[in-house]
Amino acid sequence: MSGLFGKHQHQENKEGNNTASYRLRVTAGPEYDVKTHQIVPVNSPKTVRFENEQATVNVCVRIQGYTGLPNGSPSTSEYFSHPLHTNDQYSICFSFVPKHDICGADLLFGNDFDQPIRDNIPPGFNTALNIVKWAIDPALEGDPYAHKPYMYSPGIASWNYFRIGEMASPEKLKETLDMHSEVVEEGADGTGAEIRRKFQIPDDQAQRRKHFLNENARKEFVFEKGREYLVDFGNPYLGFNDFSLRLPGFNLQVIKYISERNHKLRYTLKDRKTNKVILAVLLKLLLHDTAEEISERTTPESECCEESSKANKHEEK
């Protein structure tokens, strides 16, 4: 991950961990450029909707113990009371309707960065990565030491819950989907059940992920043009409240390794074949009481992204 806090003063949390005085802001959009993004109201019952040449997308984000922006955001969500998610720390939940067929082996989901992070990678990172690949996401591939680092998995082999829906009508494509009223569970709706049977996709989410570790199974599956797909991704391991990574038998306090060049974490959904982005969710740390953070918490939500873009340009200069 990457930060704002080189020489700035830090404060201790209740557990004695060294955490920075920051505010987390979440935006989402149809490409990397933040000028195209909208503020995501974390834990609030509002869905962000957008589209590009690749797909129509609805997205919501939930974070347990949230203390970030916009001001007044709920600290939690009823989602974390659901039996499937009582141990989870966050959720990136989205629906998408492709505008063209996409091969199941080409639809990637994961983290990527615009600049190197190798100088900020903490000791123990390779151990953590091996634990993730062994115990959590065997399909994960990438190069965190590259000039533009990335860690992607085929979506259908890594998403926690995956639901195949119906073909979307033109009217439905124009509507913003309520992503908060129901929890996405593994399965299908209507003719989506026929698709799962056709490709012999197991009903159990763990077995589905295992099924799609097979590359041939991924290549056979097709995300159909005009069909709705629902995804929920999250886990108990990454805590955004104190920026800690808690893996089986291994803990890492990430906040200590955040620097002024590294203060963003981006989740990307993209088509590998065309190298086109479908969805980008950006989690950015803003140092408390800096000009950008003050602007963000005092600017109406509708104006936040515009102000954010101006601040980003100022940072670059």
Secondary structure as the mmCIF struct_conf table of DSSP 4:
data_model
#
loop_
_struct_conf.conf_type_id
_struct_conf.id
_struct_conf.beg_label_comp_id
_struct_conf.beg_label_asym_id
_struct_conf.beg_label_seq_id
_struct_conf.end_label_comp_id
_struct_conf.end_label_asym_id
_struct_conf.end_label_seq_id
BEND BEND1 LEU A 4 LEU A 4
BEND BEND2 GLY A 6 HIS A 8
STRN STRN1 HIS A 10 GLU A 12
TURN_TY1_P TURN_TY1_P1 LYS A 14 GLU A 15
STRN STRN2 ASN A 18 ALA A 20
BEND BEND3 SER A 21 SER A 21
STRN STRN3 TYR A 22 GLY A 29
BEND BEND4 PRO A 30 TYR A 32
HELX_RH_3T_P HELX_RH_3T_P1 VAL A 34 THR A 36
STRN STRN4 GLN A 38 ILE A 39
TURN_TY1_P TURN_TY1_P2 VAL A 42 ASN A 43
BEND BEND5 SER A 44 PRO A 45
STRN STRN5 VAL A 48 GLU A 51
BEND BEND6 GLU A 53 GLN A 54
STRN STRN6 ALA A 55 ILE A 63
TURN_TY1_P TURN_TY1_P3 GLN A 64 GLY A 65
BEND BEND7 LEU A 69 PRO A 70
TURN_TY1_P TURN_TY1_P4 ASN A 71 GLY A 72
BEND BEND8 SER A 75 SER A 75
HELX_RH_3T_P HELX_RH_3T_P2 GLU A 78 SER A 81
BEND BEND9 HIS A 82 HIS A 82
TURN_TY1_P TURN_TY1_P5 PRO A 83 LEU A 84
BEND BEND10 HIS A 85 HIS A 85
TURN_TY1_P TURN_TY1_P6 THR A 86 ASN A 87
BEND BEND11 GLN A 89 GLN A 89
STRN STRN7 TYR A 90 PRO A 98
BEND BEND12 LYS A 99 HIS A 100
STRN STRN8 ILE A 102 CYS A 103
TURN_TY1_P TURN_TY1_P7 GLY A 104 ASP A 106
STRN STRN9 LEU A 107 ASP A 112
BEND BEND13 ASP A 114 GLN A 115
HELX_RH_3T_P HELX_RH_3T_P3 ARG A 118 ASN A 120
HELX_LH_PP_P HELX_LH_PP_P1 ILE A 121 PRO A 122
TURN_TY1_P TURN_TY1_P8 PRO A 123 GLY A 124
HELX_RH_AL_P HELX_RH_AL_P1 PHE A 125 ILE A 131
HELX_RH_PI_P HELX_RH_PI_P1 VAL A 132 ILE A 136
TURN_TY1_P TURN_TY1_P9 PRO A 138 ALA A 139
STRN STRN10 GLU A 141 ASP A 143
TURN_TY1_P TURN_TY1_P10 PRO A 144 TYR A 145
BEND BEND14 ALA A 146 LYS A 148
STRN STRN11 TYR A 150 PRO A 154
HELX_RH_AL_P HELX_RH_AL_P2 GLY A 155 SER A 158
BEND BEND15 ASN A 160 ASN A 160
STRN STRN12 TYR A 161 MET A 167
HELX_LH_PP_P HELX_LH_PP_P2 ALA A 168 SER A 169
HELX_RH_AL_P HELX_RH_AL_P3 PRO A 170 LEU A 173
TURN_TY1_P TURN_TY1_P11 LYS A 174 LYS A 174
BEND BEND16 GLU A 175 GLU A 175
HELX_LH_PP_P HELX_LH_PP_P3 THR A 176 LEU A 177
BEND BEND17 HIS A 180 GLU A 182
BEND BEND18 GLU A 186 GLU A 186
STRN STRN13 GLY A 187 ALA A 188
TURN_TY1_P TURN_TY1_P12 GLY A 190 THR A 191
HELX_RH_AL_P HELX_RH_AL_P4 GLY A 192 LYS A 198
TURN_TY1_P TURN_TY1_P13 PHE A 199 GLN A 200
BEND BEND19 ASP A 203 ASP A 204
HELX_RH_AL_P HELX_RH_AL_P5 GLN A 205 HIS A 211
TURN_TY1_P TURN_TY1_P14 PHE A 212 LEU A 213
BEND BEND20 ASN A 214 ASN A 214
HELX_RH_AL_P HELX_RH_AL_P6 GLU A 215 GLU A 220
STRN STRN14 VAL A 222 PHE A 223
TURN_TY1_P TURN_TY1_P15 LYS A 225 GLY A 226
STRN STRN15 ARG A 227 PHE A 233
BEND BEND21 PRO A 236 TYR A 237
STRN STRN16 LEU A 238 GLY A 239
TURN_TY1_P TURN_TY1_P16 PHE A 240 PHE A 243
STRN STRN17 SER A 244 LEU A 247
TURN_TY1_P TURN_TY1_P17 PRO A 248 GLY A 249
STRN STRN18 PHE A 250 GLN A 253
HELX_RH_3T_P HELX_RH_3T_P4 VAL A 254 TYR A 257
STRN STRN19 SER A 259 SER A 259
TURN_TY1_P TURN_TY1_P18 GLU A 260 ARG A 261
STRN STRN20 ASN A 262 ASN A 262
STRN STRN21 LYS A 264 ASP A 271
TURN_TY1_P TURN_TY1_P19 ARG A 272 ASN A 275
STRN STRN22 LYS A 276 LEU A 287
TURN_TY1_P TURN_TY1_P20 HIS A 288 ASP A 289
BEND BEND22 THR A 290 THR A 290
HELX_RH_AL_P HELX_RH_AL_P7 ALA A 291 THR A 298
BEND BEND23 THR A 299 THR A 299
HELX_RH_AL_P HELX_RH_AL_P8 GLU A 301 GLU A 316
#
